[in-house]
Amino acid sequence: MKSASLTIFPYYFNGSDYYPVIPLVFLTGGKRIRSQALVDSGATISIFNKEVADSLGVKIEKGDKTILGGVGGRIIGYVHKLHIRVAGKEFICPIVFSSEYLVSFNLLGRMEFFKRFRIIFEEKKNFLKLE
Amino acid sequence: MKKVNVSVKYMARFAGKWIAIDTIKHRIIAVGNTLKEIGPLVTRTMKDKTPDEKIPAAFKVPRKDEGPYVLIL
């Protein structure tokens, strides 16, 4: 039986809190762009801000319009399907880009990304495992 | 963009900035005000054979007044 590979990512500490942030690679426009995002099981779908869209050459409003609801209210976003690679696994992931999303963290949400891995949050030890 | 060599343990120093991180050595290697500034460090062509993990990764350090977060969609 082939054993599943395991990748461990230490949480980032911003001076007050620890966050489960992991690297990912966007494969788009003949380029590889390496970024990082917070793994968020509370997010139905991944969301990235306008600055990332610009760096990828994504025209935000060419995606499918959606309304995102959260604690802070509702924002308009546009869903795009992008090739990404995380921990060696490459897949197409739906990602919302929004000019109204102003939080520093970009989020890897459940849709598609969570189906690809067994995800373990080791909160006491401040690291995340992808299997 | 400014080149630096600082452990990720001290990323709070760069709150509100975009940083490029060497994810093997866990070192911050560059700081910029925008993603575009550090873009060349985190970008490779498809033809380039550099393994993913050896490409620095971009990250925006949250401002100190941003958290705590409840991020749901």
N, CA and C atoms of all chains as a GROMACS GRO file, in nm:
protein
  612
    1MET      N    1   0.084  -0.119   0.000
    1MET     CA    2   0.000   0.000   0.000
    1MET      C    3   0.088   0.124   0.000
    2LYS      N    4   0.055   0.218  -0.085
    2LYS     CA    5   0.135   0.340  -0.092
    2LYS      C    6   0.100   0.432   0.025
    3SER      N    7   0.201   0.478   0.096
    3SER     CA    8   0.170   0.566   0.208
    3SER      C    9   0.152   0.709   0.159
    4ALA      N   10   0.060   0.778   0.224
    4ALA     CA   11   0.032   0.916   0.187
    4ALA      C   12   0.148   1.004   0.229
    5SER      N   13   0.185   1.101   0.144
    5SER     CA   14   0.293   1.191   0.184
    5SER      C   15   0.237   1.298   0.277
    6LEU      N   16   0.324   1.343   0.364
    6LEU     CA   17   0.282   1.437   0.467
    6LEU      C   18   0.366   1.563   0.456
    7THR      N   19   0.304   1.676   0.458
    7THR     CA   20   0.377   1.802   0.454
    7THR      C   21   0.336   1.884   0.576
    8ILE      N   22   0.436   1.937   0.644
    8ILE     CA   23   0.410   2.012   0.767
    8ILE      C   24   0.446   2.159   0.747
    9PHE      N   25   0.355   2.245   0.790
    9PHE     CA   26   0.378   2.389   0.778
    9PHE      C   27   0.365   2.454   0.916
   10PRO      N   28   0.473   2.514   0.968
   10PRO     CA   29   0.460   2.584   1.095
   10PRO      C   30   0.370   2.706   1.080
   11TYR      N   31   0.293   2.736   1.184
   11TYR     CA   32   0.209   2.856   1.183
   11TYR      C   33   0.299   2.980   1.179
   12TYR      N   34   0.245   3.088   1.124
   12TYR     CA   35   0.315   3.217   1.130
   12TYR      C   36   0.268   3.294   1.252
   13PHE      N   37   0.362   3.366   1.311
   13PHE     CA   38   0.334   3.447   1.430
   13PHE      C   39   0.349   3.593   1.392
   14ASN      N   40   0.242   3.670   1.412
   14ASN     CA   41   0.250   3.810   1.369
   14ASN      C   42   0.276   3.906   1.486
   15GLY      N   43   0.324   3.850   1.596
   15GLY     CA   44   0.352   3.935   1.712
   15GLY      C   45   0.247   3.920   1.819
   16SER      N   46   0.128   3.872   1.782
   16SER     CA   47   0.025   3.852   1.882
   16SER      C   48  -0.049   3.718   1.867
   17ASP      N   49  -0.061   3.671   1.745
   17ASP     CA   50  -0.133   3.546   1.722
   17ASP      C   51  -0.058   3.457   1.622
   18TYR      N   52  -0.093   3.328   1.626
   18TYR     CA   53  -0.037   3.232   1.530
   18TYR      C   54  -0.141   3.202   1.423
   19TYR      N   55  -0.097   3.186   1.300
   19TYR     CA   56  -0.190   3.164   1.189
   19TYR      C   57  -0.145   3.048   1.100
   20PRO      N   58  -0.241   2.962   1.059
   20PRO     CA   59  -0.207   2.850   0.968
   20PRO      C   60  -0.199   2.896   0.823
   21VAL      N   61  -0.081   2.943   0.788
   21VAL     CA   62  -0.058   2.997   0.653
   21VAL      C   63   0.031   2.899   0.576
   22ILE      N   64  -0.006   2.868   0.452
   22ILE     CA   65   0.073   2.773   0.373
   22ILE      C   66   0.105   2.832   0.234
   23PRO      N   67   0.213   2.785   0.175
   23PRO     CA   68   0.247   2.833   0.040
   23PRO      C   69   0.168   2.760  -0.069
   24LEU      N   70   0.144   2.830  -0.178
   24LEU     CA   71   0.083   2.770  -0.296
   24LEU      C   72   0.144   2.835  -0.419
   25VAL      N   73   0.131   2.766  -0.532
   25VAL     CA   74   0.184   2.821  -0.656
   25VAL      C   75   0.069   2.837  -0.755
   26PHE      N   76   0.055   2.956  -0.811
   26PHE     CA   77  -0.040   2.977  -0.919
   26PHE      C   78   0.031   2.945  -1.050
   27LEU      N   79  -0.038   2.869  -1.135
   27LEU     CA   80   0.018   2.834  -1.267
   27LEU      C   81  -0.071   2.901  -1.370
   28THR      N   82  -0.031   3.016  -1.416
   28THR     CA   83  -0.118   3.092  -1.505
   28THR      C   84  -0.038   3.185  -1.595
   29GLY      N   85  -0.088   3.204  -1.715
   29GLY     CA   86  -0.025   3.299  -1.807
   29GLY      C   87   0.120   3.267  -1.838
   30GLY      N   88   0.155   3.139  -1.841
   30GLY     CA   89   0.292   3.099  -1.871
   30GLY      C   90   0.389   3.126  -1.756
   31LYS      N   91   0.333   3.155  -1.639
   31LYS     CA   92   0.418   3.186  -1.523
   31LYS      C   93   0.382   3.100  -1.403
   32ARG      N   94   0.476   3.088  -1.311
   32ARG     CA   95   0.450   3.032  -1.179
   32ARG      C   96   0.469   3.144  -1.079
   33ILE      N   97   0.368   3.168  -0.999
   33ILE     CA   98   0.379   3.274  -0.898
   33ILE      C   99   0.352   3.210  -0.762
   34ARG      N  100   0.448   3.224  -0.672
   34ARG     CA  101   0.434   3.159  -0.541
   34ARG      C  102   0.383   3.258  -0.438
   35SER      N  103   0.275   3.220  -0.373
   35SER     CA  104   0.212   3.307  -0.275
   35SER      C  105   0.183   3.226  -0.149
   36GLN      N  106   0.113   3.287  -0.056
   36GLN     CA  107   0.076   3.216   0.065
   36GLN      C  108  -0.066   3.253   0.102
   37ALA      N  109  -0.135   3.163   0.170
   37ALA     CA  110  -0.272   3.191   0.211
   37ALA      C  111  -0.304   3.119   0.340
   38LEU      N  112  -0.401   3.172   0.410
   38LEU     CA  113  -0.443   3.114   0.536
   38LEU      C  114  -0.546   3.004   0.509
   39VAL      N  115  -0.525   2.889   0.570
   39VAL     CA  116  -0.619   2.778   0.553
   39VAL      C  117  -0.738   2.803   0.644
   40ASP      N  118  -0.857   2.816   0.583
   40ASP     CA  119  -0.975   2.859   0.660
   40ASP      C  120  -1.092   2.764   0.636
   41SER      N  121  -1.115   2.676   0.734
   41SER     CA  122  -1.225   2.581   0.719
   41SER      C  123  -1.360   2.650   0.728
   42GLY      N  124  -1.363   2.773   0.774
   42GLY     CA  125  -1.488   2.849   0.781
   42GLY      C  126  -1.524   2.915   0.649
   43ALA      N  127  -1.433   2.913   0.556
   43ALA     CA  128  -1.460   2.976   0.425
   43ALA      C  129  -1.509   2.870   0.328
   44THR      N  130  -1.622   2.893   0.268
   44THR     CA  131  -1.679   2.799   0.172
   44THR      C  132  -1.590   2.788   0.049
   45ILE      N  133  -1.532   2.900   0.010
   45ILE     CA  134  -1.454   2.907  -0.112
   45ILE      C  135  -1.330   2.994  -0.085
   46SER      N  136  -1.227   2.976  -0.165
   46SER     CA  137  -1.103   3.056  -0.148
   46SER      C  138  -1.127   3.199  -0.195
   47ILE      N  139  -1.060   3.292  -0.132
   47ILE     CA  140  -1.074   3.432  -0.174
   47ILE      C  141  -0.939   3.503  -0.166
   48PHE      N  142  -0.911   3.578  -0.271
   48PHE     CA  143  -0.786   3.655  -0.279
   48PHE      C  144  -0.822   3.798  -0.317
   49ASN      N  145  -0.733   3.889  -0.278
   49ASN     CA  146  -0.763   4.030  -0.300
   49ASN      C  147  -0.719   4.078  -0.440
   50LYS      N  148  -0.750   4.201  -0.467
   50LYS     CA  149  -0.726   4.258  -0.601
   50LYS      C  150  -0.578   4.260  -0.638
   51GLU      N  151  -0.493   4.285  -0.537
   51GLU     CA  152  -0.350   4.294  -0.566
   51GLU      C  153  -0.298   4.162  -0.623
   52VAL      N  154  -0.348   4.051  -0.570
   52VAL     CA  155  -0.306   3.920  -0.621
   52VAL      C  156  -0.362   3.900  -0.762
   53ALA      N  157  -0.489   3.938  -0.782
   53ALA     CA  158  -0.548   3.927  -0.916
   53ALA      C  159  -0.464   4.003  -1.018
   54ASP      N  160  -0.424   4.124  -0.982
   54ASP     CA  161  -0.344   4.206  -1.074
   54ASP      C  162  -0.211   4.137  -1.107
   55SER      N  163  -0.149   4.080  -1.005
   55SER     CA  164  -0.018   4.017  -1.028
   55SER      C  165  -0.031   3.893  -1.117
   56LEU      N  166  -0.150   3.831  -1.114
   56LEU     CA  167  -0.173   3.710  -1.196
   56LEU      C  168  -0.225   3.745  -1.335
   57GLY      N  169  -0.257   3.872  -1.354
   57GLY     CA  170  -0.316   3.913  -1.482
   57GLY      C  171  -0.462   3.874  -1.494
   58VAL      N  172  -0.528   3.852  -1.379
   58VAL     CA  173  -0.670   3.815  -1.379
   58VAL      C  174  -0.755   3.941  -1.384
   59LYS      N  175  -0.844   3.946  -1.481
   59LYS     CA  176  -0.941   4.056  -1.487
   59LYS      C  177  -1.059   4.016  -1.399
   60ILE      N  178  -1.066   4.077  -1.284
   60ILE     CA  179  -1.160   4.031  -1.181
   60ILE      C  180  -1.303   4.016  -1.233
   61GLU      N  181  -1.352   4.118  -1.300
   61GLU     CA  182  -1.494   4.119  -1.337
   61GLU      C  183  -1.528   4.026  -1.454
   62LYS      N  184  -1.428   3.956  -1.506
   62LYS     CA  185  -1.457   3.856  -1.610
   62LYS      C  186  -1.501   3.722  -1.549
   63GLY      N  187  -1.492   3.709  -1.418
   63GLY     CA  188  -1.537   3.587  -1.351
   63GLY      C  189  -1.687   3.588  -1.329
   64ASP      N  190  -1.735   3.482  -1.265
   64ASP     CA  191  -1.878   3.473  -1.235
   64ASP      C  192  -1.908   3.548  -1.106
   65LYS      N  193  -1.999   3.642  -1.116
   65LYS     CA  194  -2.030   3.727  -1.000
   65LYS      C  195  -2.092   3.646  -0.887
   66THR      N  196  -2.050   3.678  -0.766
   66THR     CA  197  -2.107   3.612  -0.649
   66THR      C  198  -2.112   3.712  -0.533
   67ILE      N  199  -2.198   3.685  -0.439
   67ILE     CA  200  -2.206   3.769  -0.319
   67ILE      C  201  -2.155   3.684  -0.203
   68LEU      N  202  -2.058   3.737  -0.130
   68LEU     CA  203  -2.001   3.664  -0.017
   68LEU      C  204  -2.052   3.724   0.113
   69GLY      N  205  -2.099   3.637   0.201
   69GLY     CA  206  -2.148   3.684   0.330
   69GLY      C  207  -2.054   3.644   0.441
   70GLY      N  208  -2.029   3.735   0.534
   70GLY     CA  209  -1.941   3.705   0.646
   70GLY      C  210  -1.982   3.786   0.766
   71VAL      N  211  -1.902   3.779   0.872
   71VAL     CA  212  -1.932   3.852   0.994
   71VAL      C  213  -1.941   4.001   0.968
   72GLY      N  214  -1.854   4.049   0.880
   72GLY     CA  215  -1.848   4.192   0.855
   72GLY      C  216  -1.949   4.243   0.753
   73GLY      N  217  -2.035   4.155   0.704
   73GLY     CA  218  -2.134   4.198   0.604
   73GLY      C  219  -2.117   4.122   0.475
   74ARG      N  220  -2.155   4.187   0.364
   74ARG     CA  221  -2.151   4.119   0.234
   74ARG      C  222  -2.061   4.195   0.138
   75ILE      N  223  -1.990   4.121   0.056
   75ILE     CA  224  -1.907   4.185  -0.047
   75ILE      C  225  -1.931   4.115  -0.181
   76ILE      N  226  -1.904   4.188  -0.287
   76ILE     CA  227  -1.918   4.131  -0.420
   76ILE      C  228  -1.783   4.074  -0.463
   77GLY      N  229  -1.786   3.956  -0.520
   77GLY     CA  230  -1.664   3.895  -0.573
   77GLY      C  231  -1.693   3.825  -0.704
   78TYR      N  232  -1.590   3.777  -0.767
   78TYR     CA  233  -1.604   3.710  -0.896
   78TYR      C  234  -1.522   3.581  -0.893
   79VAL      N  235  -1.588   3.470  -0.928
   79VAL     CA  236  -1.524   3.339  -0.920
   79VAL      C  237  -1.445   3.311  -1.049
   80HIS      N  238  -1.320   3.271  -1.030
   80HIS     CA  239  -1.235   3.228  -1.142
   80HIS      C  240  -1.185   3.088  -1.110
   81LYS      N  241  -1.156   3.011  -1.213
   81LYS     CA  242  -1.100   2.878  -1.191
   81LYS      C  243  -0.954   2.880  -1.234
   82LEU      N  244  -0.865   2.859  -1.138
   82LEU     CA  245  -0.722   2.870  -1.165
   82LEU      C  246  -0.649   2.741  -1.132
   83HIS      N  247  -0.544   2.715  -1.210
   83HIS     CA  248  -0.455   2.603  -1.176
   83HIS      C  249  -0.367   2.644  -1.059
   84ILE      N  250  -0.367   2.565  -0.957
   84ILE     CA  251  -0.274   2.592  -0.846
   84ILE      C  252  -0.203   2.462  -0.810
   85ARG      N  253  -0.092   2.474  -0.740
   85ARG     CA  254  -0.020   2.356  -0.689
   85ARG      C  255   0.009   2.380  -0.541
   86VAL      N  256  -0.033   2.285  -0.461
   86VAL     CA  257  -0.012   2.293  -0.316
   86VAL      C  258   0.050   2.161  -0.271
   87ALA      N  259   0.160   2.169  -0.200
   87ALA     CA  260   0.227   2.048  -0.149
   87ALA      C  261   0.243   1.941  -0.256
   88GLY      N  262   0.277   1.986  -0.376
   88GLY     CA  263   0.303   1.892  -0.486
   88GLY      C  264   0.180   1.847  -0.562
   89LYS      N  265   0.061   1.882  -0.516
   89LYS     CA  266  -0.062   1.842  -0.586
   89LYS      C  267  -0.113   1.959  -0.669
   90GLU      N  268  -0.136   1.930  -0.797
   90GLU     CA  269  -0.183   2.035  -0.888
   90GLU      C  270  -0.329   2.011  -0.921
   91PHE      N  271  -0.409   2.115  -0.914
   91PHE     CA  272  -0.551   2.101  -0.944
   91PHE      C  273  -0.612   2.237  -0.978
   92ILE      N  274  -0.732   2.230  -1.032
   92ILE     CA  275  -0.804   2.354  -1.064
   92ILE      C  276  -0.888   2.391  -0.943
   93CYS      N  277  -0.870   2.513  -0.898
   93CYS     CA  278  -0.938   2.556  -0.775
   93CYS      C  279  -1.023   2.680  -0.804
   94PRO      N  280  -1.150   2.678  -0.765
   94PRO     CA  281  -1.230   2.800  -0.779
   94PRO      C  282  -1.183   2.903  -0.676
   95ILE      N  283  -1.155   3.022  -0.724
   95ILE     CA  284  -1.106   3.128  -0.635
   95ILE      C  285  -1.185   3.255  -0.662
   96VAL      N  286  -1.234   3.316  -0.556
   96VAL     CA  287  -1.303   3.444  -0.569
   96VAL      C  288  -1.200   3.555  -0.557
   97PHE      N  289  -1.206   3.648  -0.649
   97PHE     CA  290  -1.126   3.771  -0.636
   97PHE      C  291  -1.222   3.885  -0.612
   98SER      N  292  -1.186   3.972  -0.522
   98SER     CA  293  -1.276   4.083  -0.492
   98SER      C  294  -1.196   4.209  -0.458
   99SER      N  295  -1.238   4.318  -0.518
   99SER     CA  296  -1.177   4.448  -0.486
   99SER      C  297  -1.224   4.496  -0.349
  100GLU      N  298  -1.334   4.435  -0.300
  100GLU     CA  299  -1.390   4.477  -0.171
  100GLU      C  300  -1.332   4.398  -0.055
  101TYR      N  301  -1.251   4.296  -0.085
  101TYR     CA  302  -1.190   4.215   0.020
  101TYR      C  303  -1.060   4.282   0.064
  102LEU      N  304  -1.061   4.340   0.182
  102LEU     CA  305  -0.950   4.425   0.224
  102LEU      C  306  -0.867   4.367   0.338
  103VAL      N  307  -0.897   4.244   0.378
  103VAL     CA  308  -0.819   4.178   0.483
  103VAL      C  309  -0.683   4.138   0.426
  104SER      N  310  -0.578   4.149   0.505
  104SER     CA  311  -0.445   4.114   0.455
  104SER      C  312  -0.435   3.968   0.412
  105PHE      N  313  -0.498   3.879   0.492
  105PHE     CA  314  -0.489   3.736   0.460
  105PHE      C  315  -0.572   3.701   0.338
  106ASN      N  316  -0.510   3.630   0.244
  106ASN     CA  317  -0.586   3.562   0.141
  106ASN      C  318  -0.620   3.425   0.198
  107LEU      N  319  -0.735   3.371   0.155
  107LEU     CA  320  -0.785   3.250   0.220
  107LEU      C  321  -0.794   3.132   0.124
  108LEU      N  322  -0.752   3.015   0.174
  108LEU     CA  323  -0.780   2.890   0.105
  108LEU      C  324  -0.899   2.828   0.175
  109GLY      N  325  -1.012   2.829   0.107
  109GLY     CA  326  -1.136   2.778   0.165
  109GLY      C  327  -1.161   2.634   0.125
  110ARG      N  328  -1.281   2.585   0.162
  110ARG     CA  329  -1.308   2.441   0.150
  110ARG      C  330  -1.325   2.393   0.007
  111MET      N  331  -1.391   2.473  -0.077
  111MET     CA  332  -1.425   2.422  -0.211
  111MET      C  333  -1.299   2.378  -0.287
  112GLU      N  334  -1.296   2.254  -0.324
  112GLU     CA  335  -1.189   2.187  -0.398
  112GLU      C  336  -1.063   2.168  -0.313
  113PHE      N  337  -1.008   2.270  -0.254
  113PHE     CA  338  -0.882   2.256  -0.179
  113PHE      C  339  -0.895   2.152  -0.066
  114PHE      N  340  -1.004   2.158   0.010
  114PHE     CA  341  -1.019   2.066   0.123
  114PHE      C  342  -1.045   1.921   0.078
  115LYS      N  343  -1.090   1.906  -0.048
  115LYS     CA  344  -1.113   1.770  -0.099
  115LYS      C  345  -0.982   1.700  -0.133
  116ARG      N  346  -0.878   1.777  -0.153
  116ARG     CA  347  -0.752   1.722  -0.201
  116ARG      C  348  -0.660   1.671  -0.091
  117PHE      N  349  -0.689   1.709   0.032
  117PHE     CA  350  -0.597   1.676   0.142
  117PHE      C  351  -0.674   1.632   0.267
  118ARG      N  352  -0.602   1.558   0.350
  118ARG     CA  353  -0.646   1.543   0.487
  118ARG      C  354  -0.573   1.654   0.561
  119ILE      N  355  -0.646   1.741   0.627
  119ILE     CA  356  -0.585   1.861   0.687
  119ILE      C  357  -0.594   1.852   0.839
  120ILE      N  358  -0.480   1.864   0.902
  120ILE     CA  359  -0.475   1.852   1.048
  120ILE      C  360  -0.419   1.981   1.107
  121PHE      N  361  -0.498   2.046   1.191
  121PHE     CA  362  -0.452   2.166   1.261
  121PHE      C  363  -0.398   2.125   1.398
  122GLU      N  364  -0.270   2.141   1.417
  122GLU     CA  365  -0.209   2.107   1.547
  122GLU      C  366  -0.198   2.237   1.626
  123GLU      N  367  -0.309   2.279   1.684
  123GLU     CA  368  -0.313   2.411   1.750
  123GLU      C  369  -0.217   2.422   1.868
  124LYS      N  370  -0.201   2.312   1.943
  124LYS     CA  371  -0.111   2.319   2.059
  124LYS      C  372   0.034   2.335   2.017
  125LYS      N  373   0.067   2.278   1.900
  125LYS     CA  374   0.206   2.280   1.854
  125LYS      C  375   0.230   2.386   1.747
  126ASN      N  376   0.124   2.454   1.707
  126ASN     CA  377   0.134   2.561   1.607
  126ASN      C  378   0.191   2.516   1.472
  127PHE      N  379   0.135   2.407   1.423
  127PHE     CA  380   0.163   2.372   1.285
  127PHE      C  381   0.044   2.302   1.221
  128LEU      N  382   0.047   2.300   1.088
  128LEU     CA  383  -0.061   2.238   1.010
  128LEU      C  384   0.000   2.127   0.926
  129LYS      N  385  -0.072   2.016   0.916
  129LYS     CA  386  -0.025   1.904   0.834
  129LYS      C  387  -0.120   1.886   0.716
  130LEU      N  388  -0.062   1.864   0.600
  130LEU     CA  389  -0.139   1.826   0.482
  130LEU      C  390  -0.098   1.685   0.446
  131GLU      N  391  -0.197   1.600   0.424
  131GLU     CA  392  -0.167   1.458   0.394
  131GLU      C  393  -0.242   1.418   0.269
  132MET      N  394   1.146   4.815  -0.315
  132MET     CA  395   1.172   4.688  -0.247
  132MET      C  396   1.307   4.695  -0.174
  133LYS      N  397   1.308   4.635  -0.055
  133LYS     CA  398   1.432   4.634   0.022
  133LYS      C  399   1.470   4.488   0.051
  134LYS      N  400   1.592   4.453   0.024
  134LYS     CA  401   1.639   4.317   0.056
  134LYS      C  402   1.673   4.311   0.205
  135VAL      N  403   1.629   4.204   0.270
  135VAL     CA  404   1.658   4.185   0.413
  135VAL      C  405   1.694   4.038   0.435
  136ASN      N  406   1.728   4.005   0.557
  136ASN     CA  407   1.753   3.865   0.592
  136ASN      C  408   1.716   3.849   0.738
  137VAL      N  409   1.586   3.823   0.759
  137VAL     CA  410   1.530   3.824   0.894
  137VAL      C  411   1.447   3.698   0.914
  138SER      N  412   1.457   3.637   1.032
  138SER     CA  413   1.376   3.518   1.061
  138SER      C  414   1.227   3.552   1.055
  139VAL      N  415   1.145   3.455   1.012
  139VAL     CA  416   1.000   3.478   1.009
  139VAL      C  417   0.944   3.501   1.149
  140LYS      N  418   1.020   3.465   1.252
  140LYS     CA  419   0.975   3.490   1.389
  140LYS      C  420   0.952   3.639   1.413
  141TYR      N  421   1.021   3.720   1.335
  141TYR     CA  422   1.014   3.865   1.357
  141TYR      C  423   0.933   3.935   1.249
  142MET      N  424   0.839   3.862   1.187
  142MET     CA  425   0.765   3.925   1.076
  142MET      C  426   0.677   4.041   1.122
  143ALA      N  427   0.647   4.046   1.252
  143ALA     CA  428   0.565   4.157   1.302
  143ALA      C  429   0.630   4.294   1.272
  144ARG      N  430   0.761   4.294   1.254
  144ARG     CA  431   0.830   4.419   1.219
  144ARG      C  432   0.781   4.476   1.085
  145PHE      N  433   0.725   4.386   1.003
  145PHE     CA  434   0.686   4.427   0.868
  145PHE      C  435   0.534   4.433   0.851
  146ALA      N  436   0.466   4.460   0.960
  146ALA     CA  437   0.319   4.466   0.956
  146ALA      C  438   0.272   4.564   0.848
  147GLY      N  439   0.177   4.518   0.768
  147GLY     CA  440   0.121   4.600   0.662
  147GLY      C  441   0.199   4.597   0.532
  148LYS      N  442   0.313   4.527   0.532
  148LYS     CA  443   0.399   4.521   0.412
  148LYS      C  444   0.388   4.384   0.343
  149TRP      N  445   0.426   4.380   0.218
  149TRP     CA  446   0.442   4.253   0.147
  149TRP      C  447   0.584   4.204   0.169
  150ILE      N  448   0.596   4.077   0.199
  150ILE     CA  449   0.731   4.021   0.219
  150ILE      C  450   0.748   3.899   0.128
  151ALA      N  451   0.874   3.872   0.093
  151ALA     CA  452   0.907   3.749   0.022
  151ALA      C  453   0.980   3.659   0.121
  152ILE      N  454   0.932   3.535   0.131
  152ILE     CA  455   0.986   3.443   0.232
  152ILE      C  456   1.054   3.324   0.166
  153ASP      N  457   1.174   3.295   0.211
  153ASP     CA  458   1.242   3.170   0.177
  153ASP      C  459   1.181   3.065   0.269
  154THR      N  460   1.094   2.980   0.212
  154THR     CA  461   1.019   2.887   0.297
  154THR      C  462   1.099   2.763   0.337
  155ILE      N  463   1.221   2.752   0.290
  155ILE     CA  464   1.308   2.643   0.334
  155ILE      C  465   1.384   2.687   0.460
  156LYS      N  466   1.440   2.808   0.451
  156LYS     CA  467   1.517   2.859   0.565
  156LYS      C  468   1.431   2.938   0.663
  157HIS      N  469   1.306   2.961   0.627
  157HIS     CA  470   1.214   3.039   0.710
  157HIS      C  471   1.271   3.179   0.739
  158ARG      N  472   1.320   3.241   0.631
  158ARG     CA  473   1.377   3.376   0.642
  158ARG      C  474   1.300   3.471   0.550
  159ILE      N  475   1.281   3.592   0.596
  159ILE     CA  476   1.224   3.698   0.513
  159ILE      C  477   1.341   3.756   0.434
  160ILE      N  478   1.327   3.758   0.301
  160ILE     CA  479   1.441   3.801   0.219
  160ILE      C  480   1.418   3.936   0.151
  161ALA      N  481   1.294   3.982   0.148
  161ALA     CA  482   1.267   4.113   0.087
  161ALA      C  483   1.136   4.169   0.140
  162VAL      N  484   1.127   4.300   0.138
  162VAL     CA  485   1.008   4.371   0.187
  162VAL      C  486   0.970   4.478   0.086
  163GLY      N  487   0.839   4.492   0.063
  163GLY     CA  488   0.792   4.597  -0.027
  163GLY      C  489   0.658   4.650   0.017
  164ASN      N  490   0.621   4.763  -0.036
  164ASN     CA  491   0.490   4.820  -0.002
  164ASN      C  492   0.378   4.756  -0.084
  165THR      N  493   0.414   4.699  -0.199
  165THR     CA  494   0.314   4.636  -0.285
  165THR      C  495   0.363   4.499  -0.328
  166LEU      N  496   0.268   4.417  -0.372
  166LEU     CA  497   0.304   4.286  -0.425
  166LEU      C  498   0.387   4.301  -0.553
  167LYS      N  499   0.355   4.405  -0.629
  167LYS     CA  500   0.426   4.428  -0.754
  167LYS      C  501   0.577   4.448  -0.729
  168GLU      N  502   0.610   4.515  -0.618
  168GLU     CA  503   0.752   4.541  -0.587
  168GLU      C  504   0.832   4.413  -0.569
  169ILE      N  505   0.770   4.316  -0.500
  169ILE     CA  506   0.845   4.190  -0.476
  169ILE      C  507   0.813   4.084  -0.581
  170GLY      N  508   0.726   4.120  -0.676
  170GLY     CA  509   0.681   4.027  -0.779
  170GLY      C  510   0.792   3.948  -0.848
  171PRO      N  511   0.899   4.013  -0.893
  171PRO     CA  512   1.005   3.938  -0.964
  171PRO      C  513   1.067   3.827  -0.879
  172LEU      N  514   1.068   3.844  -0.746
  172LEU     CA  515   1.128   3.741  -0.661
  172LEU      C  516   1.042   3.616  -0.648
  173VAL      N  517   0.912   3.632  -0.665
  173VAL     CA  518   0.820   3.519  -0.641
  173VAL      C  519   0.763   3.461  -0.770
  174THR      N  520   0.816   3.508  -0.883
  174THR     CA  521   0.765   3.466  -1.014
  174THR      C  522   0.872   3.395  -1.095
  175ARG      N  523   0.832   3.288  -1.161
  175ARG     CA  524   0.920   3.217  -1.254
  175ARG      C  525   0.839   3.185  -1.380
  176THR      N  526   0.908   3.165  -1.489
  176THR     CA  527   0.838   3.120  -1.610
  176THR      C  528   0.807   2.971  -1.593
  177MET      N  529   0.716   2.921  -1.675
  177MET     CA  530   0.684   2.778  -1.671
  177MET      C  531   0.806   2.695  -1.712
  178LYS      N  532   0.890   2.752  -1.799
  178LYS     CA  533   1.007   2.677  -1.847
  178LYS      C  534   1.115   2.665  -1.741
  179ASP      N  535   1.117   2.758  -1.649
  179ASP     CA  536   1.217   2.758  -1.542
  179ASP      C  537   1.202   2.631  -1.459
  180LYS      N  538   1.312   2.566  -1.431
  180LYS     CA  539   1.307   2.436  -1.362
  180LYS      C  540   1.323   2.445  -1.210
  181THR      N  541   1.327   2.566  -1.157
  181THR     CA  542   1.341   2.581  -1.012
  181THR      C  543   1.226   2.510  -0.940
  182PRO      N  544   1.257   2.420  -0.846
  182PRO     CA  545   1.148   2.355  -0.771
  182PRO      C  546   1.064   2.459  -0.696
  183ASP      N  547   0.934   2.432  -0.684
  183ASP     CA  548   0.845   2.528  -0.618
  183ASP      C  549   0.899   2.577  -0.484
  184GLU      N  550   0.946   2.482  -0.403
  184GLU     CA  551   0.985   2.519  -0.266
  184GLU      C  552   1.105   2.612  -0.261
  185LYS      N  553   1.178   2.620  -0.373
  185LYS     CA  554   1.295   2.709  -0.375
  185LYS      C  555   1.260   2.849  -0.426
  186ILE      N  556   1.134   2.868  -0.467
  186ILE     CA  557   1.090   3.002  -0.508
  186ILE      C  558   1.039   3.074  -0.383
  187PRO      N  559   1.087   3.194  -0.354
  187PRO     CA  560   1.034   3.266  -0.239
  187PRO      C  561   0.882   3.285  -0.254
  188ALA      N  562   0.812   3.290  -0.143
  188ALA     CA  563   0.666   3.303  -0.146
  188ALA      C  564   0.624   3.440  -0.092
  189ALA      N  565   0.527   3.500  -0.160
  189ALA     CA  566   0.479   3.633  -0.121
  189ALA      C  567   0.377   3.620  -0.008
  190PHE      N  568   0.381   3.716   0.083
  190PHE     CA  569   0.286   3.716   0.194
  190PHE      C  570   0.268   3.859   0.243
  191LYS      N  571   0.143   3.897   0.267
  191LYS     CA  572   0.119   4.030   0.324
  191LYS      C  573   0.102   4.015   0.475
  192VAL      N  574   0.189   4.079   0.549
  192VAL     CA  575   0.184   4.068   0.695
  192VAL      C  576   0.068   4.153   0.747
  193PRO      N  577  -0.022   4.092   0.824
  193PRO     CA  578  -0.135   4.170   0.874
  193PRO      C  579  -0.091   4.286   0.962
  194ARG      N  580  -0.166   4.394   0.954
  194ARG     CA  581  -0.138   4.507   1.043
  194ARG      C  582  -0.173   4.464   1.186
  195LYS      N  583  -0.108   4.528   1.283
  195LYS     CA  584  -0.129   4.487   1.422
  195LYS      C  585  -0.272   4.512   1.468
  196ASP      N  586  -0.339   4.609   1.406
  196ASP     CA  587  -0.476   4.641   1.449
  196ASP      C  588  -0.580   4.564   1.369
  197GLU      N  589  -0.537   4.466   1.287
  197GLU     CA  590  -0.632   4.396   1.202
  197GLU      C  591  -0.706   4.283   1.272
  198GLY      N  592  -0.638   4.212   1.361
  198GLY     CA  593  -0.700   4.095   1.423
  198GLY      C  594  -0.774   4.131   1.549
  199PRO      N  595  -0.834   4.037   1.621
  199PRO     CA  596  -0.849   3.897   1.582
  199PRO      C  597  -0.949   3.881   1.468
  200TYR      N  598  -0.937   3.769   1.398
  200TYR     CA  599  -1.018   3.747   1.280
  200TYR      C  600  -1.129   3.645   1.304
  201VAL      N  601  -1.240   3.668   1.240
  201VAL     CA  602  -1.340   3.565   1.223
  201VAL      C  603  -1.368   3.566   1.074
  202LEU      N  604  -1.297   3.480   1.003
  202LEU     CA  605  -1.304   3.484   0.857
  202LEU      C  606  -1.396   3.374   0.807
  203ILE      N  607  -1.516   3.414   0.770
  203ILE     CA  608  -1.609   3.317   0.712
  203ILE      C  609  -1.671   3.376   0.588
  204LEU      N  610  -1.712   3.291   0.500
  204LEU     CA  611  -1.774   3.336   0.375
  204LEU      C  612  -1.898   3.254   0.348
   0.00000   0.00000   0.00000
